[in-house]
Amino acid sequence: MSKVTGEMNVAKCLKNYPTTLNVFLRYFKPMANPVLRETMTPLITIGRAASLHGHNLEKLLAELNQAAEDGGAAAGPSAANHEPATHQ
């Protein structure tokens, strides 16, 4: 059963599964800006973000769920402390 769904709010996903930040950064480069991440992620679902940016939702969800599973729920440092990814 998937932990992360398209209906999930991006901010909630990051709060519950901080290890998903690196996946989000690969798909959504502007999220590297912590101010933007704080202001925009509470306002959008993962599915809507994927649609707006032309990303395959199923692939994104698979990667997010893998990262969530690998990192565990609310494990590790805050998502705001992660370094941004440098590749697409």
TARAJO-V262098 format. One record per backbone hydrogen bond with DSSP energy under -0.5 kcal/mol. CO is the residue of the C=O (numbers start at 1). NH is the residue of the N-H. Records with the same first field share a line. If there is no record, write none. Layout:
CO = NH ; NH
This chain:
5 = 8
6 = 47
8 = 46
9 = 13
10 = 14
11 = 15
12 = 16
13 = 17
16 = 74
17 = 20
18 = 21
20 = 23 ; 24
21 = 25
22 = 26
23 = 27
24 = 28
28 = 31
29 = 32
30 = 33
32 = 34
33 = 37
34 = 38
35 = 39
36 = 40 ; 41
37 = 41
40 = 43
41 = 11 ; 44
44 = 10
45 = 49
46 = 50
47 = 51
48 = 52
49 = 53
50 = 54 ; 55
51 = 54
55 = 57
56 = 60
57 = 61
58 = 62
59 = 63
60 = 64
61 = 65
62 = 66
63 = 67
64 = 68
65 = 69
66 = 70
67 = 71
68 = 72
72 = 75
78 = 81
79 = 82
